Amino acid sequence: MPKAFIMIDVMPGRETAIQDAVAKLAGVQMVHQVTGEHDLIAFVDAEPYEEFAMLISSIRQLSGVRDTDSQLVLDQSA
């Protein structure tokens, strides 16, 4: 059930390496470099909730990740 957008802040120069690493994680549907407050945005679809929590933990443990911000999707019809 947990679908979410994960905003990822990374150390300068690590954007592509982190993007590639996140894209390989189970449950990640897409990941893009973006402009604005965050460096990357990923869309994830992970079930059950424990898998979602493990996915977030895996992203946070990547070398060069400074912070994450998770936005859960409330409208599950899409």
Backbone as CSV, one residue per row, in Angstrom:
resi,resn,N_x,N_y,N_z,CA_x,CA_y,CA_z,C_x,C_y,C_z
1,MET,0.783,-1.205,0.000,0.000,0.000,0.000,0.827,1.273,0.000
2,PRO,1.924,1.378,0.760,2.623,2.657,0.774,3.181,3.040,-0.592
3,LYS,2.631,4.100,-1.135,3.184,4.755,-2.309,3.627,6.116,-1.813
4,ALA,4.784,6.556,-2.264,5.300,7.811,-1.746,6.269,8.449,-2.719
5,PHE,6.374,9.764,-2.594,7.421,10.519,-3.249,8.485,10.762,-2.189
6,ILE,9.722,10.437,-2.520,10.830,10.610,-1.586,11.755,11.669,-2.161
7,MET,11.874,12.779,-1.464,12.813,13.815,-1.850,14.146,13.503,-1.167
8,ILE,15.207,13.579,-1.941,16.520,13.163,-1.446,17.504,14.313,-1.628
9,ASP,18.194,14.665,-0.553,19.244,15.677,-0.588,20.584,14.956,-0.541
10,VAL,21.477,15.310,-1.456,22.766,14.625,-1.537,23.919,15.621,-1.479
11,MET,25.099,15.099,-1.213,26.298,15.929,-1.206,26.607,16.341,-2.645
12,PRO,27.112,17.550,-2.847,27.427,18.021,-4.188,28.340,17.047,-4.937
13,GLY,27.992,16.798,-6.199,28.779,15.907,-7.033,28.373,14.445,-6.958
14,ARG,27.461,14.102,-6.043,27.048,12.701,-5.846,25.682,12.404,-6.477
15,GLU,25.106,13.379,-7.172,23.742,13.237,-7.693,23.566,12.003,-8.582
16,THR,24.431,11.848,-9.574,24.274,10.736,-10.520,24.502,9.386,-9.842
17,ALA,25.506,9.292,-8.993,25.792,8.025,-8.303,24.631,7.627,-7.398
18,ILE,24.075,8.582,-6.667,22.943,8.292,-5.788,21.716,7.947,-6.617
19,GLN,21.486,8.670,-7.701,20.348,8.379,-8.573,20.433,6.939,-9.077
20,ASP,21.592,6.521,-9.541,21.769,5.160,-10.048,21.546,4.120,-8.955
21,ALA,22.049,4.386,-7.757,21.902,3.440,-6.647,20.447,3.319,-6.212
22,VAL,19.750,4.443,-6.118,18.338,4.428,-5.704,17.497,3.707,-6.747
23,ALA,17.786,3.922,-8.017,17.007,3.302,-9.096,17.059,1.776,-9.037
24,LYS,18.108,1.215,-8.470,18.272,-0.243,-8.394,17.547,-0.868,-7.209
25,LEU,17.049,-0.062,-6.279,16.396,-0.603,-5.080,14.990,-1.113,-5.401
26,ALA,14.633,-2.241,-4.809,13.304,-2.826,-5.003,12.240,-1.855,-4.502
27,GLY,11.211,-1.663,-5.305,10.120,-0.778,-4.925,10.216,0.603,-5.533
28,VAL,11.377,0.968,-6.060,11.552,2.288,-6.677,11.023,2.221,-8.108
29,GLN,10.041,3.047,-8.401,9.441,3.082,-9.729,10.172,4.043,-10.659
30,MET,10.647,5.163,-10.111,11.405,6.147,-10.893,12.186,7.027,-9.947
31,VAL,13.254,7.616,-10.479,14.050,8.578,-9.712,14.650,9.569,-10.708
32,HIS,14.542,10.861,-10.368,15.010,11.923,-11.256,15.766,12.981,-10.469
33,GLN,16.761,13.591,-11.131,17.391,14.780,-10.583,16.452,15.945,-10.857
34,VAL,16.292,16.821,-9.870,15.360,17.941,-9.995,16.005,19.238,-9.510
35,THR,15.377,20.336,-9.872,15.808,21.632,-9.367,14.965,21.978,-8.152
36,GLY,15.422,22.934,-7.381,14.643,23.381,-6.233,15.295,22.996,-4.924
37,GLU,14.470,22.813,-3.926,14.945,22.569,-2.565,15.686,21.239,-2.419
38,HIS,15.300,20.234,-3.200,15.897,18.897,-3.097,16.675,18.580,-4.364
39,ASP,17.519,17.566,-4.290,18.369,17.192,-5.424,17.751,16.098,-6.293
40,LEU,17.087,15.148,-5.655,16.479,14.026,-6.365,15.064,13.823,-5.860
41,ILE,14.220,13.240,-6.725,12.896,12.811,-6.288,12.678,11.397,-6.816
42,ALA,12.207,10.535,-5.944,11.919,9.155,-6.320,10.458,8.858,-6.019
43,PHE,9.847,8.025,-6.852,8.501,7.521,-6.565,8.650,6.057,-6.220
44,VAL,8.116,5.675,-5.063,8.235,4.290,-4.613,6.858,3.686,-4.365
45,ASP,6.796,2.390,-4.546,5.590,1.608,-4.296,6.056,0.336,-3.606
46,ALA,5.951,0.299,-2.299,6.489,-0.814,-1.525,5.439,-1.355,-0.563
47,GLU,5.264,-2.665,-0.577,4.337,-3.320,0.343,5.057,-4.467,1.018
48,PRO,4.754,-4.783,2.221,3.944,-4.040,3.184,4.708,-2.837,3.713
49,TYR,4.161,-2.206,4.733,4.769,-1.011,5.297,6.208,-1.274,5.737
50,GLU,6.490,-2.451,6.250,7.846,-2.772,6.711,8.841,-2.698,5.554
51,GLU,8.415,-3.118,4.359,9.281,-3.034,3.186,9.545,-1.572,2.830
52,PHE,8.516,-0.758,2.966,8.662,0.684,2.726,9.677,1.274,3.703
53,ALA,9.562,0.938,4.967,10.487,1.443,5.984,11.918,0.999,5.688
54,MET,12.095,-0.242,5.246,13.428,-0.744,4.906,13.993,-0.012,3.687
55,LEU,13.130,0.314,2.728,13.556,1.043,1.545,14.067,2.432,1.922
56,ILE,13.327,3.128,2.760,13.756,4.455,3.223,15.090,4.350,3.956
57,SER,15.220,3.348,4.792,16.471,3.147,5.525,17.624,2.882,4.567
58,SER,17.390,2.101,3.522,18.433,1.810,2.534,18.877,3.075,1.814
59,ILE,17.932,3.930,1.464,18.277,5.191,0.802,19.115,6.060,1.738
60,ARG,18.708,6.159,2.978,19.416,7.015,3.946,20.829,6.531,4.221
61,GLN,21.085,5.237,4.046,22.400,4.679,4.323,23.373,4.830,3.156
62,LEU,22.888,5.253,1.991,23.783,5.424,0.848,24.786,6.536,1.126
63,SER,26.040,6.281,0.805,27.092,7.262,1.016,26.839,8.487,0.141
64,GLY,26.708,9.623,0.765,26.458,10.862,0.044,25.053,11.403,0.231
65,VAL,24.162,10.603,0.816,22.802,11.089,1.095,22.843,11.903,2.378
66,ARG,22.356,13.134,2.306,22.345,14.015,3.480,21.026,13.952,4.228
67,ASP,19.906,13.825,3.483,18.590,13.863,4.127,17.543,13.339,3.152
68,THR,16.417,12.893,3.703,15.275,12.497,2.888,14.015,13.123,3.466
69,ASP,13.020,13.264,2.609,11.720,13.778,3.025,10.673,12.938,2.303
70,SER,9.870,12.205,3.057,8.886,11.292,2.468,7.494,11.909,2.477
71,GLN,6.834,11.839,1.328,5.467,12.328,1.181,4.594,11.153,0.744
72,LEU,3.812,10.604,1.673,2.953,9.469,1.345,1.799,9.899,0.459
73,VAL,1.452,9.062,-0.496,0.328,9.318,-1.397,-0.955,8.900,-0.675
74,LEU,-1.892,9.801,-0.574,-3.172,9.493,0.084,-4.206,8.983,-0.898
75,ASP,-4.188,9.470,-2.123,-5.140,9.055,-3.141,-4.598,7.824,-3.842
76,GLN,-5.048,6.651,-3.436,-4.535,5.384,-3.974,-5.246,4.964,-5.248
77,SER,-6.150,5.772,-5.786,-6.900,5.388,-6.985,-6.051,5.484,-8.243
78,ALA,-5.005,6.271,-8.221,-4.187,6.457,-9.430,-3.150,5.373,-9.571
